Amino acid sequence: MIPKITEGSGGTYGLITYLYGPGKANEHTDQHMVASWNGFAPDPGPAANREAITKLARQLDLPVKSLPRGQRPKTTIWHCSVRTAAEDRPLTDAEWSAVAHRVVHAAGIAPEGDTKACRWVAVRHAPDHIHIAATLIREDGRAARRNFDRKAVQAEARAIEKDFGLHELHAGDGTAAKRATSAERRKADRRGLDRPARDQLRDAVRRALAGASTEEEFFRRLTAQGVRITKRVAPSGDVTGFTVALPGDRNRDGKPVWFSGSKLAPDLSLPRIRQRLAADAAPPSSAITEPAQARRAGTTSTADALRSLKHDDDGEAADHLVGIGEVLDALAQTSPANTRAELQAAARSFERATRSHIQAGNSHNQALRRAARNLVQSGPALGKGEDGAATAMLLSILITAAVMAAHWHAARGHAQQAAASRQTATQLRAAYQAAANVPLTTMRATGQSLPAPARHEALANIQAVLPNEAARIQTEPNWPALAATLTEAAQTGHDPVALLHRAVDTREFTTADSLSDILLWRLRHAANLPAAPPTAPQLKRPTPTSRPVPPGPSLPSQSAHRRR
């Protein structure tokens, strides 16, 4: 249930006219009152005329108009729309009446049992929401006491969801991006757009920022996406801000509809963008031009960053969450068709996980930002071969990142961010299945064709490192693929047992969907094996070795495929 509060001045005639009118696109139907301050306020009804609306507005405004003009407050109107979620059942008028009474009580507009409270009405003109219109002067001439009414109404909405069996939203903390208005959503529907202009522009700004090294590069990328840009320039010639608009998105006067960066999301204002760019002012290392190499480098940077989510430095962790968000944005815009939709959805979900009251200083995420830059500059990847397999490798660690982000946020009471992280993990799993299908099929076939001694040695290595999980791993569909990877690692001179210890990193992951999947990608990355494996005839029986594993990046073993 989503309440939205706005305030105004003057009388209520204009607001009541809108509530009982046809709406901006004739979307209002069966307009009627479901509750009022006294239970018998005059209801203009669906066929409301000017006289009926005037009568109701005068009754609402009476306490305000009774005050001398000089004593009337500047803000006199309180308006709250309350909407149920799309998946919720329709509420009856009686239920909406109960909702309205609880909302005005929580807000301090009309506390229960207070006979001198403010006047208000609740109007329903659609199945899924009501509007509460109130004046802010009580019957006794005093102003309503409504400190923190927005926070109080949000808390009451969460309680109503529980009591009415509705979809339960998570409490916010004021750091979320501003939602598209109902008018913006209706406009998108009329234009045949999948998403409102505000949401599309937020995505475009994030994509342009992912890995950008300079302000000029950011604006150049934004322009390349076809976004219209205007820059606010001070008398000194300095750029102080920017606004963006979608081509073809115009208001009723035929002018472009502009959004400033701060109106899209709190961290997309120009000062905040400059802060992120300035923290990465060091000259970048040589660019990676191959998509598969860029994905492997992204895997390394993400794995290194995840260690901060296990420590107590919240500022560093917040930085890394922002960087992981940029990697996701970059991966989504360079992904092949078979994973693009899921990755775009995952990037949008994780955007919520990158902001909380623990503000990122962006001093620890340079490696991740460079990884995002390499992904963008290396260009689109193919969905097969080394490109596709390296994408699966990166997705495996990004699933781990989303799961660990959910734990990190939940431990700090960030309910919305934790939920967004879990949603991201679900969407990434779908992308992973699409990306990993071909390389895993090859690895399974290779493992199934291994000689019996090689299979036995692979199992012995698993039993040596994971004695409690070995039986489970043997029953998993991708156990042959893991056996093939262990055999391939041994052929290239690595000690499989040492590699497994590095992959496990002393952390449990018994709740993972597939231990084999987690291990094989970590092994291939740690041993620097090709992401796209060789076919069965290329593998030979491994020779046991005690040769130490050469230094290289290690991956945290937090469960990557955990269901939440």
N, C-alpha and C positions, 0 to 999 in steps of 0.2 A: 504494500500500500504506500503510495507516494503522495505526501502532502507538499504543497507549494504555496508559500505565503508571499503576498505583495501588499503594499500600502499605498494610500492615495490621500488626496485632500478634496475639500468641497463636499458636495452632496452625493448621495448614492444613486441618483436617477440614471446616470449613464451606465453604471455597472448593472443595475437591475434591467435596464433596457437590453443590454447585451445578453444577460442570462436568459431572458425570456424571448429573445429574438431568434432569428433563423441561424445565426452564426455566420462566420465569414464565408462558408461554402455550403450553406444550407444543411450543416451537419447536426444542428440541434433538433431533437424530436421529442414530442410529449413533454414539453416544459411544464414542470409543476413543483410545488414546494413540498418538502418532506419533513421539515421541522422549522420551528421559529422560537423566539425568546419567550413567548407567552402561550404558544400552542394554538393560537387562533388568529394569527396575522392574516390579512387579506391576500389570497393567492390569485395573481392575475391569470394563471393557467395558460394552456397552449395558444389560445386565441387572444393573448394579452393585447390590450389597446393602450393608448397613451394615458387615458384617465385611470385605468387600473394600475398601471406602473407608477403614475404620479402619487396615487393614494398610498401604495406600499412604501415608496421612497420617503414620503413625508412622515410616515410613522417611524421609520428607521431613523430619520434625521432629527426627530423632535428633541432628544436630549442635547444634541449639538447646537441646534438653532435656538434653544432656550438660553444659551449663554450669550452675554454681550459679545459683539464681534471681536473686541480687543482681547477677550479671554479665551477665545477658541484656539485650540492647538493647531499647529501647522498640519499635522497628520491626523485625519479624522476617519479614514476608511481602512478597514482590515478585510482582506480578501484571501481566502484559502481554498484552493482546489484540492480535492482528495480523490485519488485514482487507484483502482485496483490493478493488479498485474494482469497481463493478457491471458495467463493460464488459470486465473481465478474464476470461480463460479459467479454468476450474477447475484448481486445482493438485492433483497427486497427493499421496498420503501421503508418498512419498519426497521430493518437493519441499518439502512443509511441514516435514519433518524437517530438511532443509537450512536452511530459513528460521529455524527455532527455534535451531539451533546457531549460526547467524550472529548472531542477536539477543542470545543470552545471552553470546556472546563480546564483542560490541560494548559491552554494558552493564556488563561487568566481573563478571557473575554467575558465569560459567564460561569463562574464557579458554581458547582452544584449547590442548590439551596440558597443562593444569594439573590434575594428579590429586588435588589437595587443594581443589578449588573447591567452590562451593555445590551443593546438590542441587536438581534441578528436573525438571519433566515438562511436556510439551506435549500438550494434549488437543484433539482435533477433534470437534466435535458439530454442524457445519454445513458446507456446501460451501465457503463463502467466508472462513472465518477459523479461527484456532486461539487457544487461551489457554495462556500459559506461566505456571506456578505454581512459585515458587522460595522457598527459605528463605535468609536473609541471613547465616548463619554458615557459614563454610567447614568442611571436614572437619578442618582443623588448629585449629579453635576461634577463628580470627580472623574479624573482620567483613569482608564483601566490600568491595573498593575500587571504588566505582561513581560516582565524581564525574562530574557532567554526563551521567548515563546517558540521560536523555530526549533530549538533543541528539545523543548518540552513536547511539542507536537510530534516531532520525529520519534521520540521515545514512546509516546502514546500509540503511534501508528504501529510500532513493533508489538506492543501489547495487544492491540486490536487484531493483528494478524494471527497471533496465537489463539485468542479467544474465539475468532470466527473461522478458524481452520483455513486461513488464506496462505498464499505463498509468502514465506518469511524472508524479508530482506535483511541485510546486515547493516548494523549501525554505522553511519558515516563519521568522518572526522573533519569534514570541511576541506579536504584536499582533492576531492574528485573533480574531474572535468565537468563543466556545465552541460547538463543534458539539453538536447534539442527540444524546443517547445512543441506543444501539440500543433500549433500553426505551422511550424517548420516541417513537422512530419507529414501533415496533410498536403503541404506544398510539394514535398518530395513525391508523394503518391500521385498527385495530379500530373507531375512532370515525368512520371514513370521511372523515378530514380530508386535504386535499392536502399539508399541511406540519405538522410538529410544533408544539406550542404555543409552545415557546421561540422558534422562527423567526418565527411569526406575531406574537408579542409584540415581538420586535425590530423588525419592520417597523412595527408600530403606534406604538412610541415614536419611531422616526425620522420617521414622517409627522407626528406631533404636534409634533415639534421643528422641522420645516422652516419657517423664517421666523418662528417664534414670537418675540414681543418681550418677554414676561414669563413668569415661572414660573407665574403663575396661568393665563395663556393656554395654556401647555404642558399643564398638568393638565386644563384645560377641554377641550382638543382630544382628549386621551387618553380622557377620560370619554365624549365624544361618539361615540367609536368603539366603545363598549360594553365597554371594558376595565375590569376591577375594579382598584381602586387602594387601597393602604394606605400611610400616611405614618408614618415613624418620627419621633416627637416627643421631644425632650430635655426634662428637667425644667424648663428655662428657657422651654419653649414653642416653641423653634426646631425647624423641620423639618430633620432630618439625613439623610434618605434616603427611598426609596420602594420598594415592591414592586408587581408587577402580576400578574394572573392572567386567564386566559381564562374566560368564563362556561362552566360545565359541565365544566371540567377539574379533576377531583378525584382524590385519592389513594385508596388502598384503605380508608382510614378515613373516606372521604366528605368530606374537607376540601379546600378549594381548594389548587391547586399554585401557590405564589408564586415569582416570580423577581425578584430585585433588578435594578436597572438595570445594575450592574457585571457581573452574571452573564449579561446579554444581549450586551453588548459593552463593551470597556474604556473607551470614550468616552461611555457612556450612564449612568454614575453621576451622582447629583445634583450633586456638586461640579463635575464636568466639564461638565455641562449648564449650571450656573450660570455657569461661566467663559465659555461660548459666548454666553449671554444678556447677561452684563455687558458684553462687548466691543461690543455693539450697543445700548448704553444711550441713545445720542443720540435725540432725538425723530424719529420717521420722517417722511419727506416725505409729501406728500399721496398717499393711496392711489390706485391705478389700479383702476378697477372694471370695465373692459372686458377680456374674456379676450384678444382679439387685441392690445390695447395692452400687456397684461402680458407677453405672449410676445415682443413686439418689445423691450420694456424688458429682458427676460431675455436676449435675444440681445445687446444692447449690453453688459450687465454681464458676461456670459460672455466675450465677445470682449475686453473690456478686461482681464479677469483672466488670460487666457491668455498675456499678455505676460510674466507672472512665470515661466512655465514655460520661457522662453527665457533667463532671467537666472540669476544665481548665488545669489540670496537664497532659500535652501531653506525658511526659515521662512515667508516670504510665499507661496511656492508651496504649501506644506502647508495654509496657511489657505485658499487659493483652491480647492484640491481638496475641502476640507470644504464650502465654499460651493457648488461645482458639484454636490456630492452632494445638498445641500438643494434646489437648483433641480430636479434630477432627481426627488427625492422629491415635490416639489410638483407637478411636471408630471405625474407618474404618477397622482396622486390626483385630478387635474382633467382628465384626458385623455378623449376620446370612446372609444367601444367599439372602433373599428377600430384603435386603437393602444395600448389600455390594457394588454393582457397583455404585449406586448413592452416597454413602458416600465416596468412593474412589475418585470419580470425584469432590465432594465438597471439600475434603481435598486438592486436587491439585489446585483447584481454589483459595481457601482461602490462600494458600501459598503466592500468590502475595500480598494479603492484609496485611501480617505480616511484610512487609519491606517497609520503606519509609526513607526520610532523617531525620525523627524523630526516631533516633536509640534507640532500646530497651536496657535498662541496665540490665534487668532481675532481678531486686531487688524487684518487686512487684507481681510476678506471681508464687510464690512457691506453693500456694494452687492449682492452676491450673495444675502445673507440677505434684504435688502429685496425683491429680485426674486422670491425664493421666497414671501415674504409676499404680494406682489401677485398671484402666481399662485393662491395659496390663496384670498385674499379676493375675487378676481374671479370665482371659481366655475368650474364645469365649462364647457368650451368645446365648441362644435359641431365636427363633423368636416368641415365644408364652409365655403365662403365665406371671409371674411377670417380667421375663427378657424382653420379648417383650414390655410390657406396660411401664416399666421403660425406655426402649430405646426411646419410643414415648415421654415420659416426657422430657428426655434430649434433644431430637431433637427439641421439641417445644421451649426450651430456646435457643438452638443454632441457630434456625431461627431468633429469636430476636437478638442474637448477630451479625449475619450477616447483618441484616437490620440496626442495630445501627452502625456497623462498616462502612457501606456504607455512612451513614449520616456524621459520624466523618471524614472520608477521604474526602468526597465531600466538607465539610466546610473548608478544608485546601488545596483544589486545587489538591488533589491526584487523578487524573482522572482514571488511570489504577487500582489503589487499590480500588476505589469506584466501578468501573465496576466489578472487581473480586468479591467483597463482594456481589453485587447484583446477580451475577451468582451463587455464593455459596448458597444464600438464595433459589434460584429457584431449585437447585439440592437437597437441604435439604428438601424442601417441598415434592418432589417426594419420598424421603426416609421416611419422616414422614407419608405420606399416606399409605405406605406399612406397617410400624410398628404399626400405630394406628388403622388400620382397625378392627382387632379382639377385642381389649378392648373397642373401641367406639361402636361396634355392641352390645356388652354385656351391656354397660352402657345405650345405647338407649333403649334396650329391658327392662331393669330395670326401667328406667324412664317412659316408656309407661305403665308399669303395676302399677305405684304408685297410691294410692287412690287419689281421687280428692282433699281432704283437703291438702295432702302433696304437690301436684302440685301447688295449689293455694298459699301455704306458700312459696314455692320456688320462685314463680313469685313475691310475695310481697317483698321478700328480694332483688330481682334484682331491682324492681322498687324503693326501698328505697335508693339504692346505685347508680344506673344508670338509672334515670328516663327518660333520653333522648334516651337511647339505648335499653330499655326494649322491645319495640315493635319489633325492628329488631331481637333481640335475640330470641324472641318467634317464629319467622318464620324460624330460621336456623335449618338445619337437626339435629344438635347435641344438640338442646335445651333440649330434654328429658335426654340426658346424663349429662348435667349440672345440671338439676333438681335432678337427682339421686345422683350426687356428693354432692350437698347442703344438701340433706336429710341424706346421709350417714355421713356427717360432723356433723350435728346436733345430730344424734344418738350417736356419740362418744364423745359428751359433748362440742363441739365447738359452738361458736356463729357465725352463717352463715354471718350475717351482718358485723361483725368485720373481718371475713376472706375475704369477698368481698372487704372491704375497703383496706385491705392489698394488695390484688391482683391488684386492680386498681391503688393504689399508686398515686392518683390525676392526673394521666397522661391520655391524650385522646388516644383512639385507634379505632376511628370510621372508619379508612381506612383499618382495618384488614379484611381479607377474612371471618374469622369466629371468632366472639367474644366468642362464646360458647367454642370452642376448647382452646383458650388462657386461659380463666377463669378456666375451669375445671381442667387443669393440674396444674395451679398455686394453686388452692384450694387444690388439692390432695397432692401437695408437702408441702404447708404451714401447712396443718392439719395432715401431716404424715399418710395419708390414703394409703392403698395398691395401687400400680400402676395398678395392675390387679384387677378390682372391683369385689365385690361379685355378685352372681346372684340375680334375682328379689326376690325370696322367703326369702332371708336373710335380706331384708330391711323391717323395720316396719315404721309406721307413726311416724314422728319426734315429739318430745316434745319441745315446745318453750323454749328457754333458754337464759339467759343473762350472762351466764358464760363467763368470758373473755378468749380470745385466749391465750394459753400458748406461751411463747417466742419461736421463731423459725426463720428459714431463710425466708426472703421475696424475692419475685421475682419482678424485674422491669417490669412495665407494658407497655413498648414500644411495639408497634404492632409487633407481631411475624410473622404474615402471610401476610405482606404487599407486594403488587405487585409493582415492580419498572420497 
